[in-house]
């Protein structure tokens, strides 16, 4: 018999290397036979996807799976192992153990690391002794579907079973292959295509961390369950239409839009073209794509589900990664009411590896489109999964469908003047004219004279006053109407000019706009402001829910815009101060551009919040320079900085965007190691991009992260070095009032006017950092007049070229033990090494640390204290005589008598010093056996901020220097104690 073993992957393996990862592989042993998988580099969740076959003659044998970490220079490290008796597989149902997670066990029970991770295995017996068959079946492993990934996630104990339907799908696939090989066509295919399921080595791997909940195994139905029907496609459509009882359009599938297109054809004709059996559309598409053996099944009515279904089969042409593959589509009508048609297509490709463990689902939705000016019907085709906001993702189509609402002057006049004030004034005026025509001339009396007729009573005086006030109000309305008509639509349709970032805003409508007129309405118009340029909409008279349908374009900008300000005003004449009805801010940095394609923006302000006012906008931001935008911007900045700026790799930009949650168009310009000065200096990294300045720190497990816009900065000043800044200049950034409030936890102070102040110091390359910061700030937030007034500081320090590196991300540093020894010194005396006293200074000086200085210990939280230290290396320690700034944190051990001291150090004025930080942890505790002794353990790790090919070399050099210093330091402590 043949025992087939599938080694799929592993998860949660322990880190065996200093970089925090492992290079795992698996050894499989059965008796004297040993096999091994390939090595997967730098991962704790590897995927192998390999299959092995063993000839079994004795059921008393035992399979041993050993996971090891490859080491090129030393013996491979043992990670863990699992043992499975062969008899367990043989006695199982169908002589097969389902795909399951098995916990790995250490070599011995005394091992420190009890949690060794888990391994994913599948085992079964096969009566066929042909190893060629097992190789072809092995093609199931190692391929990730473009739409779904296989994963087995579970928290239960060993072994953790994969879902039953997944196990069944593996078996069905193998049985299907054996059956297919019995046919003549199957044998011919086997001769000319020995391994049709294997992809090239560059194929993507299965992700063992996520399992699509929608992935369902294909269930083959017998032909007896199919509902045969000879009805034509048109008759079936009529049947569905008669049964469709106002059913809702299917909800979107969880994915992205593949197609969103308008067609000048009615929905019924488009539905017939795409899905009718008699249509030649599919055959023409198949010829274009090289698809063969296309078989369009007949549409059949399934009485059990009252739906119309059909099956479409074809063979997709071969590509560079995969050979020709047979595909099967199960198409089902979910809705067909004559206007809206929804078809769900479930595509399965069982012949590809893991093909029976997933299906790809597409939802075709045909809906009526906007009515065209010619009177023709149109339809919109959406190939979903799609979100409703993505319906407006195509800029040209959306803008083409927008048409400003045409209104004649007479219609506007009637709408504007049809109110109580005007009507009552006209009525009273007409009434007075009739009265004058009917009344007899009165005699002159009192102070009257010819030509002057005064009121003869209090009643007449009041009536005259009311007439004057009403007439004045009506004349004001007429004046405002004439002036507003002259201003109406002033910026609508103005085309943008130039090349660069093009911003287009479509103002659709407003909802619940606050009413400020006595009539209960308002005359709203909207002002858009971006990068100092404004666009103004037309005025909508007497509207609380106005409809604009107007398009505004801003001239192309060299830099991507950061913020779009939106303000809604009520028109009250050209000389009166406009009343604000609400305002909003669109932040392009905190929002993905695709999310702005169709959105309702809530307005801020007392009036707007009381009425819950909103604006319906569609915003598009395009770059007409294509992929050269980063190069163009960096070339411009190089002239300001006076230093070559290297374009960062896509991986670096992706890590930067993920770190701060930025949109895809944001790109990193430079990053610097520095300290953020608050109550205590916090060591971290300052990131500079075209629109933001951000800071990130990960110190002792506490992460600090914030960013603000360049436009938020009101002033930047450089403060001369002080003792508290460790001899480094301080860059003080003052934000504008009310700006950057999301980053206030990183500010040192806030002045009386509410402006936040941020202090950055201890830059590794201060001149380069200062020049870059000033250049970016001037480019983004200063007017041309302000740029002329600012004189760039001169520096005599020559800017040296630095090695280009990429930002790797700031994750937790894995520390390894580098020193452990018992000392005949009490714990309290040993901790004076970090106490800031005479022992501390004497030991550091004897260890080759010059100009040693430190700040007092300050309580940070509870019994945790923090201090800063600074020193220079002696020439015998480092030929560069570099400087070191460190942050130390001291706390008591919770479970025993002792201290824990953690230190993060940055090297200055040494080659590649800004590429890494050093992490050292000192653990000092009492020895139970020796009253006047202590146990000292030191752990070390390197936090790489940028990539370099010299990482191993630098780590080895630093580790050797640290170990030598530790021996000298601790020996000095013992000598001082014995004095």
Secondary structure as GFF3:
##gff-version 3
##sequence-region A 1 979
A	DSSP	beta_strand	2	11	.	.	.	ID=ss1
A	DSSP	beta_strand	24	30	.	.	.	ID=ss2
A	DSSP	beta_strand	33	36	.	.	.	ID=ss3
A	DSSP	beta_strand	47	55	.	.	.	ID=ss4
A	DSSP	beta_strand	62	69	.	.	.	ID=ss5
A	DSSP	beta_strand	77	85	.	.	.	ID=ss6
A	DSSP	alpha_helix	86	91	.	.	.	ID=ss7
A	DSSP	three_ten_helix	93	95	.	.	.	ID=ss8
A	DSSP	beta_strand	96	103	.	.	.	ID=ss9
A	DSSP	beta_strand	118	126	.	.	.	ID=ss10
A	DSSP	alpha_helix	131	137	.	.	.	ID=ss11
A	DSSP	three_ten_helix	138	140	.	.	.	ID=ss12
A	DSSP	beta_strand	160	161	.	.	.	ID=ss13
A	DSSP	alpha_helix	164	182	.	.	.	ID=ss14
A	DSSP	alpha_helix	184	192	.	.	.	ID=ss15
A	DSSP	three_ten_helix	223	225	.	.	.	ID=ss16
A	DSSP	alpha_helix	233	243	.	.	.	ID=ss17
A	DSSP	beta_strand	259	263	.	.	.	ID=ss18
A	DSSP	alpha_helix	267	275	.	.	.	ID=ss19
A	DSSP	alpha_helix	281	289	.	.	.	ID=ss20
A	DSSP	beta_strand	292	296	.	.	.	ID=ss21
A	DSSP	beta_strand	300	302	.	.	.	ID=ss22
A	DSSP	beta_strand	307	316	.	.	.	ID=ss23
A	DSSP	beta_strand	325	336	.	.	.	ID=ss24
A	DSSP	beta_strand	341	348	.	.	.	ID=ss25
A	DSSP	three_ten_helix	355	357	.	.	.	ID=ss26
A	DSSP	beta_strand	360	368	.	.	.	ID=ss27
A	DSSP	beta_strand	379	384	.	.	.	ID=ss28
A	DSSP	three_ten_helix	388	392	.	.	.	ID=ss29
A	DSSP	alpha_helix	395	401	.	.	.	ID=ss30
A	DSSP	alpha_helix	409	417	.	.	.	ID=ss31
A	DSSP	alpha_helix	420	438	.	.	.	ID=ss32
A	DSSP	alpha_helix	458	487	.	.	.	ID=ss33
A	DSSP	beta_strand	501	511	.	.	.	ID=ss34
A	DSSP	beta_strand	524	530	.	.	.	ID=ss35
A	DSSP	beta_strand	533	536	.	.	.	ID=ss36
A	DSSP	beta_strand	547	557	.	.	.	ID=ss37
A	DSSP	beta_strand	563	570	.	.	.	ID=ss38
A	DSSP	beta_strand	579	587	.	.	.	ID=ss39
A	DSSP	three_ten_helix	593	596	.	.	.	ID=ss40
A	DSSP	beta_strand	599	602	.	.	.	ID=ss41
A	DSSP	alpha_helix	606	611	.	.	.	ID=ss42
A	DSSP	beta_strand	614	623	.	.	.	ID=ss43
A	DSSP	three_ten_helix	626	628	.	.	.	ID=ss44
A	DSSP	alpha_helix	629	641	.	.	.	ID=ss45
A	DSSP	alpha_helix	650	660	.	.	.	ID=ss46
A	DSSP	beta_strand	668	677	.	.	.	ID=ss47
A	DSSP	beta_strand	681	689	.	.	.	ID=ss48
A	DSSP	beta_strand	692	699	.	.	.	ID=ss49
A	DSSP	beta_strand	702	709	.	.	.	ID=ss50
A	DSSP	three_ten_helix	710	712	.	.	.	ID=ss51
A	DSSP	beta_strand	713	719	.	.	.	ID=ss52
A	DSSP	beta_strand	730	735	.	.	.	ID=ss53
A	DSSP	three_ten_helix	741	746	.	.	.	ID=ss54
A	DSSP	beta_strand	749	750	.	.	.	ID=ss55
A	DSSP	beta_strand	756	761	.	.	.	ID=ss56
A	DSSP	alpha_helix	766	781	.	.	.	ID=ss57
A	DSSP	alpha_helix	784	789	.	.	.	ID=ss58
A	DSSP	beta_strand	816	823	.	.	.	ID=ss59
A	DSSP	alpha_helix	827	830	.	.	.	ID=ss60
A	DSSP	three_ten_helix	831	834	.	.	.	ID=ss61
A	DSSP	alpha_helix	838	846	.	.	.	ID=ss62
A	DSSP	beta_strand	849	854	.	.	.	ID=ss63
A	DSSP	beta_strand	858	861	.	.	.	ID=ss64
A	DSSP	beta_strand	864	873	.	.	.	ID=ss65
A	DSSP	beta_strand	883	892	.	.	.	ID=ss66
A	DSSP	beta_strand	898	908	.	.	.	ID=ss67
A	DSSP	three_ten_helix	913	915	.	.	.	ID=ss68
A	DSSP	beta_strand	916	927	.	.	.	ID=ss69
A	DSSP	beta_strand	930	944	.	.	.	ID=ss70
A	DSSP	alpha_helix	951	978	.	.	.	ID=ss71
###
